[in-house]
Amino acid sequence: MFTFETTDQKQVRRFRTAQFNGRAISVRSGGSTITGLVRSVLESKSSIPARWTITIVPSKPKIHPHVLRPAPRARAFEDFY
């Protein structure tokens, strides 16, 4: 699990939306990118300005096979004459 703190309210809103919808989210921290599901978003009530602790469960990156487009079925118009 990956845990970090933030004070950015827009970022927290994005994390809560991803958690509610069950979507994976990517976070850039310390030069590395972490992708996973948001497990929890906790607000620290004792801090000013507001601070949130976010926990993300990393997931394996999806491997997209490089698929070439199939050849066109129709031939050029000059072949029909």
C-alpha positions as CSV (number, residue, x, y, z in Angstrom):
1,M,0.0,0.0,0.0
2,F,1.1,3.5,-0.7
3,T,0.2,6.3,1.7
4,F,0.7,10.1,1.3
5,E,-0.6,13.4,2.5
6,T,-2.0,16.3,0.6
7,T,-3.6,19.7,1.3
8,D,-4.9,20.1,-2.3
9,Q,-8.7,20.0,-2.1
10,K,-9.1,19.4,-5.9
11,Q,-6.8,16.4,-5.7
12,V,-8.8,15.0,-2.8
13,R,-12.1,15.4,-4.7
14,R,-10.6,13.5,-7.6
15,F,-9.5,10.6,-5.2
16,R,-12.9,10.4,-3.5
17,T,-14.6,10.2,-6.9
18,A,-12.3,7.5,-8.1
19,Q,-12.8,5.6,-4.8
20,F,-16.6,5.9,-5.1
21,N,-16.6,4.7,-8.8
22,G,-14.0,1.9,-8.2
23,R,-11.7,3.3,-10.8
24,A,-7.9,3.1,-10.8
25,I,-6.1,6.4,-10.4
26,S,-2.5,7.5,-11.1
27,V,-0.4,9.6,-8.7
28,R,3.0,11.1,-9.3
29,S,5.1,11.3,-6.2
30,G,8.8,11.7,-5.8
31,G,9.5,11.2,-9.5
32,S,7.6,7.9,-9.8
33,T,4.1,7.2,-10.9
34,I,1.8,4.9,-8.9
35,T,-1.4,3.5,-10.3
36,G,-4.0,1.7,-8.2
37,L,-7.3,1.8,-6.4
38,V,-8.0,4.3,-3.6
39,R,-8.6,2.5,-0.3
40,S,-9.2,5.4,2.0
41,V,-9.2,9.2,2.2
42,L,-8.9,10.4,5.8
43,E,-9.1,14.0,6.9
44,S,-6.9,15.2,9.7
45,K,-9.2,17.5,11.7
46,S,-6.4,18.9,13.9
47,S,-4.4,20.6,11.2
48,I,-4.7,24.0,9.6
49,P,-5.0,24.1,6.6
50,A,-7.0,20.9,6.1
51,R,-4.8,17.9,5.4
52,W,-5.9,14.5,4.0
53,T,-4.1,11.1,4.2
54,I,-4.8,9.0,1.1
55,T,-4.1,5.3,0.9
56,I,-3.7,3.6,-2.5
57,V,-3.4,-0.1,-3.2
58,P,-1.1,-0.4,-6.2
59,S,-2.2,-2.5,-9.2
60,K,-0.1,-4.1,-11.9
61,P,0.1,-2.0,-15.1
62,K,-1.9,-3.2,-18.0
63,I,0.1,-4.5,-20.9
64,H,-1.4,-3.5,-24.2
65,P,-0.3,-5.9,-27.0
66,H,0.8,-4.1,-30.1
67,V,-1.8,-5.1,-32.6
68,L,-1.4,-4.1,-36.2
69,R,-4.5,-3.1,-38.2
70,P,-5.6,-5.7,-40.7
71,A,-5.0,-5.1,-44.3
72,P,-7.8,-3.5,-46.3
73,R,-10.1,-6.0,-48.0
74,A,-10.9,-3.9,-51.1
75,R,-8.2,-3.4,-53.8
76,A,-7.4,-0.1,-55.4
77,F,-9.9,1.1,-58.1
78,E,-7.4,0.5,-60.9
79,D,-7.6,-3.2,-60.4
80,F,-11.3,-3.3,-61.3
81,Y,-10.9,-2.0,-64.8
